[in-house]
């Protein structure tokens, strides 16, 4: 084909380039001109256009009537219901009783406008987004250690030149298949891939070395690697001396993590740990990459800092062809956490409690800095307090399915039902939208313009290929209409993405994530522009930290990280460890992908992976049904027996709702600084249809 409209995939943070040709049926082709994917797409990208004309698509507003049913309504009726609900809630309970919940799938323009709608129009501090469940631990850790958070602070192409690559808790062969071309290129040059994961995933199977650590022992593995690096003289002492601070306390701390101790705690054999350390320490060019595995824990920031310590000790960060990076998940997981929909941030990574930041943004917005609200509650904390005294009583949700994606999901569903007003803007009637008082049909990726920022910090253009259906509106138009219905038109004067982006540029000028030099025309000419980019003559910044770190001293910071056990450990009642993750053919809460026929054929049902030894003890076979039970609740899955999972681990994907919802089981224990819930580890048991099964644990 190679005609049509050049745009980007609506799914993960690679933001693969694709081309759409509109006709009787929208055709999709990978765009070889886009440097990240070079024309490659995964099965989700190839089938993305099927959602545009799907029979389940929301095509007009819905409002809940007096009988409790969602019925068709006009936009005027829906907007009036929203405005009345917001006015009544804030009059009765205060401004912060109205909350907004955003998404890492929103464009930069929409994330920016959502933050402005909250702070300038509604004057509420109650705003956060689902990226709190995805990137918050890595963002906090990177900011502490390196002074700035950007998923990959280098172009993704650099990975292809690696002599060694450590990938921790990320199954990119299934979650980001086009990224594997760079890993395969490195391997073809003789590079070694080391994967830390409790499962032998497709990515781990492609590795030279797989460290099957028990969930919740990530910091132990990192400390063990650094112990060997120190012991065997692999530290880049000149780099540590010249570019970092705090190493001596880390050197002393990791002395206690000798390999035999690490093996006892994590299950990683001593010989494998030592080999991994030498593969990294002996490489001229090496990378340490973390994913959701170590990050989605109550110790997520500490786990990530421990692996950053490894990268710093080896002198990788800021060195061309080497580095530390975080494998960002959602489509705009990077830009979505930069521009103001996070509870503690203003646009450009400005802190909302920083007086200078407040003054700058207030000046751009034309308001008094004192009128800006302060920091609000994090995502889970805001949701868990819904409907309670002092909590949110009305919630507007854009692009998120919180009743499936939140931990302890049954409790969150109960809190949603307690709201006076729930408004959801989405493409389909998700599990969350089905609970709403008002449902608004929003435009899909091929029907709107805007920008996205991929995992490298490359700002790219989403381009409209076709018009949305007649009664479907963009989220920008919806936000502006809500503001107008509330009688506030000055703060959201335009729903044209170019106008919103130009204002975003002003709001981020001089900020850590400076977009002021990026324009739509530049993105079109250059195929994307890396932030920070402080002027239109600035080339952008593909590689960060080359000369100094944006910390007060200009140096990167080490942090000693002792091992802390997960918030919940196995016991006699719940003897196994539950962990969750993604499948190749599904995405996030599955609202979109479960509706695509080709994807549903590949992954038709929610499964639970069990080791053969566990299955034998329980007389279970592939295809049987079994319940997984935790202290939060239970969910039912189809058994898949596989030696790819540890004997003491249960793995379930989180793409389904209802009785198959994995997050009915997960632990809402929060990281003390990032406020990330502990999705990746909790105590669980298996129950057959006959009777509960106890003592199902086993050795790795």
Secondary structure, 3 states (H helix, E strand, C coil): CCCCEEEECCCCCCCCEEEEECCCCCEEEECCCCCCCCCCCCHHHHCHHHHCCCCCCCCCCEEECCCCCEEECCHHHHHHHHHHHHHHHHHHHCHHHEEEEECCCCCHHHHHHHHHHHHHHHCCCCEEEHHHHCCHHHHHHHHHHHCCCCCECCCHHHHHHCCEEEEECCCHHHHCHHHHHHHHHHHHCCCEEEEECCECCHHHHCCCEEECCCCCCHHHHHHHHHHHHHHCCCCCHHHHHHHEECHHHHHHHHCCCCHHHHHHHHCCCHHHHHHHHHHHHCCCCEEEEECHHHHCCCCHHHHHHHHHHHHHHCCCCCCCCCEEEECCCCCCHHHHCCCCCCCCEECCCEECCCHHHHHHHHHHHCCCHHHCCCCCCCHHHHHHCCCCCCCCCEEEEECCCHHHHCCCHHHHHHHHHCCCEEEEEECCCCCCHHHCCEEEEECCHHHCCEEEECCCCEEEEECCCCCCCCCCECHHHHHHHHHHHCCCCCCCCCCCHHHHHHHHHHHHCCCCCCCCCCCHHHHHHHCCEECCCCCCCCCCCCCCCCCCCCCCCCCEECCCCCCCCCCCCCCCCCCEEEEEECCCCCCCCCCCHHHCHHHHHHCCCCEEEECHHHHHHHCCCCCCEEEEECCCCEEEEEEEECCCECCCEEEEECCCCHHHCHHHCCEEEECCCCCCEECCCEEEEEECCCCEECCCCCCC
